[in-house]
Amino acid sequence: MEYKKELFESYKNEFLKEETKNGKEAALRHMRNLFYRKLKPAYDAMQFKKGDPYDFARVVSERDRSVGLEVSVKVASPKKIIYIFYTDPFPFEELKKKATHREFDDCYMAFKLEYLLGSDWHYKTTKHVWDGDRYTEHVIEKG
């Protein structure tokens, strides 16, 4: 599947428009809401089992690939998932000047974890393309 540049540009534009009008914190809240509205129906249609790391891997992989992202989602153990983006969904310099990757990524990562896995899961970003790494790696753990 081809990278859906227009989709990701529309997210960038939404952030920049809100940031200009109401500041960064408002723009980040807006993006959390936007990702919730866009991702929730897609995940619901895939009929996942909440809290199941294998279902998380399945639905996140399928959804990301459907919008042209090359990803790898591996369940390392029942309490650990390695989620790697080989494609940067947001390679836009304008966005990088307004928010850190931690701030922006958390807009969709927090939703994915809470909605698909539950509140007892958390993540840390160990590598990120915005920092010059070859890929972005999120290590997701339960507990």
PyMOL commands that set and color helices and strands:
alter all, ss='L'
color gray80, all
select helices_A, chain A and resi 5-22+24-45+53-66+93-96+101-117+129-131
alter helices_A, ss='H'
color red, helices_A
select strands_A, chain A and resi 71-77+80-85+121-127+136-142
alter strands_A, ss='S'
color yellow, strands_A
deselect
rebuild
show_as cartoon
